[in-house]
Amino acid sequence: MPSSQALALVSLSLALLVCCSSPLLAHAQTPAADVCASLATDDACHNVPKALRLKLIGIPTILVASVIGVCLPLFAKSVPALQPDRNLFYVVKAFASGVILSTGYMHVLPDSFDNLNSPCLPDKPWRQFPFTTFVAMLAAVFTLMVDSLMLTFYNRKKTGQDAGAPAPSSAAAVANIESPEPEAHWHSHGHGHGTALAKPDDAEAGQMQLRRNRVVVQVLEMGIVVHSVVIGLGMGASQSVCTIRPLVAAMCFHQMFEGMGLGGCILQAEYGTKMKAGLVFFFSTTTPFGIALGLALTKVYKDNSPTALIVVGLLNAASAGLLHYMALVELLAADFMGPKLQGSVRLQLICLTAVLLGAGGMSVMAKWA
């Protein structure tokens, strides 16, 4: 499934999610107005000119940090120690995967809990059912479904292309059958039959892994884009200096290391220049776009309104489920259960330490963002 179709599928699913919540939105249009009014502004931190200045500083700063993070693995391809088959690459990728995992658990999921348990929403139904974990669970299952279907599509497409390829000539086939020994011996000096037969299988396994890497990149990009737009929108609409100032620094750290994880996946997917540029562009610009959108909607967007709380809360929950699945299944489990790390206990322990460092760093940032 091409990237545009995958993004369209996720957009449709998110639209259905919001539409299905419309009865709940209608039910939540009459919250306790006095409670929300008391939460609307903080006199000590509410400063529109300073908040605007911080947002205008944050847009280019976060953009540059995002570009650096996602491009670092791509430019580091020329460094021998950072080749995808080297130990250091796995360590850096494990660190970045820990950042992505912590983003889902320590940033996105708590935000969804805060939104959907806000006193601005009525007790019924929002505090009578765990909507956040329910939506996150559905999002994880949905991500598995998209992941599986996209991989099936790629494999069938490749099989169809192979079936349509011209068959080898009869003379070449006869020569291959009648004299397998010289070619086999040339490959492995005495163990040629096994190697010659294994090479097509190895090539096919490599192609399947490449297609899987491309699916991982596209699905991971979807989850990051949704989360980035939502957090940028909230930051752009906020007028609290106390909220924006630490958020800018935290987002720079977050985008840089999350970008490193995505960049490593893009590198393994072996995309062409045009596709790489598109993925880098979407990742780098979504948070600044969200901030700019929040700035444009400052007059009409209220982050404590029932509609905003429900929509943002549901989107955060869905993004959290997607990021949890991608970090644990596609990034960490795929590497730790793979032959590279399974062949070295020392490398496993180093990568585990890197995961804990990445997750720990992002967990500390949850204090401010």
C-alpha positions as CSV (number, residue, x, y, z in Angstrom):
1,M,0.0,0.0,0.0
2,P,1.6,3.3,-1.0
3,S,2.3,5.9,1.7
4,S,-0.5,8.2,0.4
5,Q,-3.1,5.4,0.6
6,A,-1.9,4.4,4.1
7,L,-2.2,8.0,5.3
8,A,-5.6,8.3,3.8
9,L,-6.7,5.1,5.6
10,V,-5.5,6.5,8.9
11,S,-7.1,9.9,8.3
12,L,-10.4,8.1,7.5
13,S,-10.2,6.1,10.7
14,L,-9.5,9.1,12.8
15,A,-12.4,10.9,11.1
16,L,-14.6,7.9,12.0
17,L,-13.3,8.0,15.5
18,V,-14.3,11.6,15.9
19,C,-17.7,11.1,14.2
20,C,-18.5,8.1,16.5
21,S,-17.8,10.3,19.5
22,S,-20.3,13.0,18.2
23,P,-23.1,11.8,20.6
24,L,-20.6,12.1,23.4
25,L,-19.6,15.5,22.2
26,A,-23.2,16.6,22.2
27,H,-23.7,15.3,25.7
28,A,-20.7,17.2,26.9
29,Q,-21.7,20.6,25.7
30,T,-23.0,21.6,29.1
31,P,-20.1,21.3,31.6
32,A,-19.7,23.0,34.9
33,A,-19.1,26.5,33.5
34,D,-17.7,27.9,36.8
35,V,-15.1,25.1,37.1
36,C,-13.9,25.6,33.5
37,A,-13.8,29.4,34.0
38,S,-11.6,29.0,37.0
39,L,-9.2,26.8,34.9
40,A,-9.2,29.1,31.9
41,T,-6.4,31.4,32.8
42,D,-3.6,31.7,35.4
43,D,-3.0,35.4,36.1
44,A,0.6,34.8,37.0
45,C,1.4,33.0,33.7
46,H,-1.1,34.4,31.3
47,N,0.8,36.9,29.1
48,V,-0.2,37.1,25.4
49,P,2.8,39.1,24.0
50,K,5.4,36.9,25.8
51,A,3.6,33.8,24.8
52,L,3.5,34.9,21.1
53,R,7.3,35.6,21.2
54,L,8.0,32.2,22.6
55,K,5.9,30.5,20.0
56,L,7.6,32.4,17.2
57,I,11.0,31.3,18.6
58,G,9.8,27.8,19.1
59,I,8.6,27.2,15.5
60,P,12.1,27.5,13.8
61,T,13.9,26.0,16.8
62,I,11.7,22.8,16.8
63,L,12.0,22.7,13.0
64,V,15.8,22.7,13.1
65,A,15.9,20.2,15.9
66,S,13.6,17.9,13.9
67,V,15.6,18.1,10.7
68,I,18.9,17.5,12.6
69,G,17.4,14.4,14.4
70,V,15.8,12.7,11.4
71,C,18.7,13.5,9.0
72,L,21.5,12.5,11.3
73,P,21.2,8.7,10.6
74,L,20.8,9.4,6.9
75,F,24.0,11.5,6.6
76,A,25.8,9.2,9.0
77,K,25.5,6.4,6.4
78,S,28.9,7.4,5.1
79,V,30.4,6.8,8.6
80,P,31.5,3.1,8.7
81,A,30.7,2.7,12.4
82,L,27.1,3.8,11.8
83,Q,26.3,1.4,9.0
84,P,23.0,-0.5,9.6
85,D,24.9,-3.7,10.2
86,R,27.2,-2.3,12.8
87,N,26.8,-2.6,16.6
88,L,26.8,1.2,17.2
89,F,23.8,1.6,14.8
90,Y,21.8,-0.9,16.9
91,V,22.8,1.0,20.1
92,V,21.7,4.4,18.8
93,K,18.5,2.9,17.4
94,A,17.7,1.3,20.8
95,F,18.2,4.6,22.5
96,A,15.8,6.3,20.0
97,S,13.3,3.5,20.3
98,G,13.3,4.1,24.1
99,V,12.5,7.7,23.4
100,I,9.6,6.7,21.2
101,L,8.3,4.2,23.8
102,S,8.5,6.8,26.6
103,T,6.8,9.4,24.4
104,G,3.7,7.1,24.2
105,Y,3.7,6.1,27.9
106,M,4.9,9.2,29.7
107,H,3.7,12.0,27.5
108,V,0.8,11.1,25.1
109,L,-1.2,8.7,27.3
110,P,-1.2,10.9,30.4
111,D,-2.3,13.9,28.3
112,S,-5.2,11.8,27.1
113,F,-6.1,10.9,30.7
114,D,-6.0,14.6,31.6
115,N,-8.2,15.6,28.7
116,L,-10.9,12.9,29.1
117,N,-11.0,13.2,32.9
118,S,-11.1,17.0,32.9
119,P,-13.6,18.7,35.3
120,C,-14.8,20.5,32.2
121,L,-16.5,17.3,31.1
122,P,-19.5,15.7,32.8
123,D,-19.0,12.7,35.0
124,K,-21.3,10.7,32.7
125,P,-19.9,9.0,30.6
126,W,-16.3,10.3,30.8
127,R,-15.5,9.2,34.4
128,Q,-17.6,6.0,34.2
129,F,-15.6,4.3,31.5
130,P,-11.8,4.2,30.8
131,F,-12.0,5.7,27.3
132,T,-8.3,6.4,27.1
133,T,-7.1,2.9,27.5
134,F,-10.0,1.5,25.4
135,V,-9.1,3.7,22.4
136,A,-5.3,3.0,22.9
137,M,-6.0,-0.7,22.8
138,L,-8.1,-0.4,19.6
139,A,-5.4,1.8,18.1
140,A,-2.8,-0.9,18.8
141,V,-4.9,-3.6,17.2
142,F,-5.7,-1.3,14.3
143,T,-2.0,-0.7,13.8
144,L,-1.4,-4.4,13.8
145,M,-4.1,-4.8,11.1
146,V,-2.6,-2.0,8.9
147,D,0.9,-3.4,9.4
148,S,-0.2,-6.9,8.4
149,L,-2.3,-5.8,5.4
150,M,0.4,-3.4,4.1
151,L,3.0,-6.2,4.2
152,T,0.6,-8.6,2.5
153,F,0.0,-6.0,-0.3
154,Y,3.7,-5.5,-0.8
155,N,4.4,-9.2,-0.9
156,R,1.6,-9.9,-3.4
157,K,2.7,-7.0,-5.5
158,K,6.2,-8.3,-5.6
159,T,5.0,-11.9,-6.3
160,G,2.9,-10.5,-9.2
161,Q,5.9,-8.7,-10.6
162,D,8.0,-11.9,-10.3
163,A,5.3,-13.9,-12.0
164,G,5.2,-11.4,-14.9
165,A,8.9,-11.5,-15.4
166,P,10.2,-13.4,-18.4
167,A,11.3,-16.9,-17.8
168,P,14.9,-17.9,-18.4
169,S,15.7,-19.3,-21.9
170,S,15.5,-23.1,-22.4
171,A,19.1,-23.3,-23.4
172,A,20.1,-21.5,-20.1
173,A,17.8,-23.8,-18.2
174,V,19.3,-27.0,-19.8
175,A,22.8,-25.7,-19.1
176,N,22.0,-25.0,-15.5
177,I,20.5,-28.5,-15.0
178,E,23.3,-30.4,-16.8
179,S,26.2,-28.6,-15.2
180,P,25.4,-27.3,-11.7
181,E,28.8,-28.4,-10.3
182,P,31.1,-25.6,-11.7
183,E,28.9,-22.7,-10.6
184,A,28.2,-24.3,-7.2
185,H,31.9,-25.1,-6.7
186,W,32.8,-21.5,-7.7
187,H,30.6,-20.2,-4.9
188,S,31.7,-22.4,-2.0
189,H,34.5,-24.8,-2.9
190,G,33.0,-28.2,-2.0
191,H,29.8,-27.1,-0.4
192,G,28.4,-25.5,-3.5
193,H,25.1,-27.3,-3.8
194,G,23.8,-25.9,-0.4
195,T,25.0,-22.4,-1.1
196,A,23.7,-22.2,-4.6
197,L,20.3,-23.3,-3.5
198,A,20.3,-21.0,-0.5
199,K,21.1,-17.8,-2.4
200,P,17.7,-17.3,-3.9
201,D,16.1,-17.9,-0.5
202,D,18.5,-15.4,1.1
203,A,17.7,-12.8,-1.6
204,E,13.9,-13.3,-1.1
205,A,14.3,-13.1,2.7
206,G,16.2,-9.8,2.2
207,Q,13.5,-8.5,0.0
208,M,10.8,-9.4,2.5
209,Q,12.8,-7.7,5.3
210,L,13.2,-4.6,3.1
211,R,9.4,-4.5,2.5
212,R,8.8,-4.9,6.2
213,N,11.1,-2.0,7.0
214,R,9.2,0.2,4.6
215,V,5.9,-0.7,6.3
216,V,7.4,0.1,9.7
217,V,8.5,3.6,8.4
218,Q,5.1,4.5,7.0
219,V,3.1,3.3,10.1
220,L,5.5,4.9,12.5
221,E,5.4,8.2,10.6
222,M,1.6,8.2,10.9
223,G,1.6,7.9,14.7
224,I,4.3,10.6,15.0
225,V,2.5,13.0,12.7
226,V,-0.8,12.7,14.6
227,H,0.9,13.3,18.0
228,S,3.0,16.1,16.7
229,V,0.1,18.1,15.2
230,V,-2.0,17.6,18.4
231,I,0.8,18.8,20.7
232,G,1.7,21.7,18.4
233,L,-1.9,22.8,18.2
234,G,-2.1,22.9,22.0
235,M,1.1,24.8,22.3
236,G,0.1,27.3,19.6
237,A,-3.3,28.0,21.2
238,S,-1.9,28.3,24.8
239,Q,-1.3,31.8,26.2
240,S,0.5,30.5,29.3
241,V,4.2,31.4,29.4
242,C,4.7,28.9,32.2
243,T,3.5,26.2,29.8
244,I,5.2,27.2,26.6
245,R,8.7,28.0,27.9
246,P,9.6,24.5,29.1
247,L,7.6,22.9,26.3
248,V,9.8,24.4,23.6
249,A,13.0,22.9,25.2
250,A,11.3,19.6,25.8
251,M,10.0,19.4,22.3
252,C,13.4,20.1,20.8
253,F,14.9,17.2,22.8
254,H,11.9,15.0,21.9
255,Q,11.8,15.8,18.2
256,M,15.6,15.3,17.8
257,F,15.8,11.8,19.4
258,E,12.4,10.7,18.0
259,G,13.7,11.8,14.6
260,M,16.8,9.7,15.1
261,G,14.6,6.6,15.6
262,L,12.6,7.4,12.5
263,G,15.7,8.3,10.5
264,G,17.3,4.9,11.4
265,C,14.1,3.2,10.1
266,I,14.2,5.3,6.9
267,L,17.8,4.3,6.4
268,Q,17.0,0.6,6.7
269,A,14.0,1.0,4.3
270,E,16.5,2.0,1.5
271,Y,14.1,4.5,0.0
272,G,15.0,6.8,-2.9
273,T,15.9,10.4,-2.5
274,K,12.4,11.7,-3.3
275,M,10.7,9.4,-0.7
276,K,13.3,10.2,1.9
277,A,12.8,13.9,1.4
278,G,9.1,13.5,1.7
279,L,9.3,11.6,5.0
280,V,11.8,14.1,6.4
281,F,9.6,17.0,5.4
282,F,6.5,15.6,7.0
283,F,8.2,14.7,10.2
284,S,10.0,18.0,10.5
285,T,7.1,20.3,9.7
286,T,4.1,18.7,11.5
287,T,4.9,20.2,15.0
288,P,5.7,23.7,13.6
289,F,2.5,23.4,11.5
290,G,0.5,22.5,14.6
291,I,1.9,25.5,16.4
292,A,1.1,27.8,13.5
293,L,-2.4,26.3,13.3
294,G,-2.9,26.9,17.0
295,L,-1.8,30.5,16.6
296,A,-4.3,31.0,13.8
297,L,-7.1,29.5,15.9
298,T,-6.2,31.2,19.1
299,K,-9.4,33.3,19.1
300,V,-11.7,30.3,18.5
301,Y,-9.8,27.3,19.9
302,K,-10.1,26.9,23.7
303,D,-8.1,24.0,25.0
304,N,-10.6,23.5,27.9
305,S,-13.7,23.5,25.8
306,P,-15.6,20.1,25.8
307,T,-15.1,19.6,22.1
308,A,-11.4,20.3,22.2
309,L,-10.9,18.1,25.2
310,I,-12.7,15.1,23.7
311,V,-11.2,15.3,20.2
312,V,-7.7,15.9,21.5
313,G,-8.0,13.3,24.2
314,L,-9.2,10.6,21.7
315,L,-6.5,11.5,19.2
316,N,-3.8,11.3,21.9
317,A,-5.1,7.9,23.1
318,A,-5.0,6.6,19.5
319,S,-1.5,8.0,19.0
320,A,-0.3,6.4,22.3
321,G,-1.6,3.0,21.3
322,L,0.1,3.3,17.9
323,L,3.4,4.4,19.4
324,H,3.3,1.6,22.0
325,Y,2.9,-1.0,19.3
326,M,5.5,0.4,17.0
327,A,8.1,0.9,19.7
328,L,7.7,-2.5,21.4
329,V,6.8,-4.8,18.4
330,E,8.4,-3.3,15.3
331,L,11.5,-1.6,16.7
332,L,12.6,-3.2,20.0
333,A,11.3,-6.7,19.7
334,A,12.3,-7.0,16.0
335,D,15.9,-6.0,16.9
336,F,16.2,-7.9,20.2
337,M,14.8,-11.1,18.7
338,G,16.9,-10.8,15.6
339,P,20.1,-12.7,14.8
340,K,22.4,-9.7,15.5
341,L,21.5,-9.2,19.1
342,Q,20.7,-12.8,19.8
343,G,24.3,-13.6,18.8
344,S,25.8,-11.4,21.5
345,V,24.7,-11.1,25.1
346,R,27.0,-8.2,25.6
347,L,25.4,-6.2,22.7
348,Q,22.0,-7.1,24.1
349,L,22.9,-5.6,27.5
350,I,24.3,-2.5,25.9
351,C,21.2,-2.0,23.9
352,L,19.0,-2.6,26.9
353,T,21.0,0.1,28.7
354,A,20.5,2.4,25.7
355,V,16.7,1.8,25.8
356,L,16.5,2.6,29.5
357,L,18.6,5.8,29.0
358,G,16.3,7.0,26.1
359,A,13.1,6.1,28.0
360,G,14.5,7.6,31.2
361,G,15.5,10.9,29.5
362,M,12.1,11.3,28.0
363,S,10.5,10.4,31.3
364,V,12.4,13.2,33.1
365,M,11.2,15.6,30.4
366,A,7.6,14.7,31.4
367,K,8.1,16.9,34.4
368,W,8.0,20.0,32.1
369,A,6.0,18.7,29.0
